[in-house]
Amino acid sequence: MVPQRAADLLFLQSLADELHESDEFAEVPAGTTASIFQQLAGRIDTSIHSRDLSAGQQLALVLALQLVKDAPVLILDEPTRGLDYAASEHWQNN
């Protein structure tokens, strides 16, 4: 489940911590979540706090945190909320 406010799932002190914790929880090789996140959002400094990411970057992070679990179903609550027009079009067309 990806909630309407992606930041509701972000609680660690840095983007690097979120990515590392996700890999451990999903029991996947280190860097797996980061790879998914990078495909969605591009390269971002992992030392920053995850709540300092833009709304679109937070959504990409939360999607990566969920996609790495390889769940058969992913529920998104308004996935384009808070995105600029170009980002919204990208999400809807991919």
TANOR-V983783 format. One record per backbone hydrogen bond with DSSP energy under -1.0 kcal/mol. CO is the residue of the C=O (numbers start at 0). NH is the residue of the N-H. If there is no record, write none. Layout:
co->CO nh->NH
co->CO nh->NH
//
This chain:
co->1 nh->76
co->4 nh->7
co->5 nh->8
co->6 nh->9
co->13 nh->17
co->14 nh->18
co->15 nh->19
co->16 nh->20
co->17 nh->21
co->18 nh->22
co->19 nh->23
co->20 nh->24
co->21 nh->25
co->22 nh->27
co->28 nh->31
co->30 nh->34
co->31 nh->35
co->32 nh->36
co->33 nh->37
co->34 nh->38
co->35 nh->39
co->36 nh->40
co->37 nh->41
co->44 nh->47
co->45 nh->15
co->47 nh->14
co->48 nh->51
co->49 nh->52
co->53 nh->57
co->54 nh->58
co->55 nh->59
co->56 nh->60
co->57 nh->61
co->58 nh->62
co->59 nh->63
co->60 nh->64
co->61 nh->65
co->62 nh->66
co->63 nh->67
co->65 nh->68
co->66 nh->69
co->74 nh->1
co->77 nh->80
co->79 nh->82
co->83 nh->87
co->84 nh->88
co->85 nh->89
co->86 nh->90
co->87 nh->91
co->88 nh->92
//
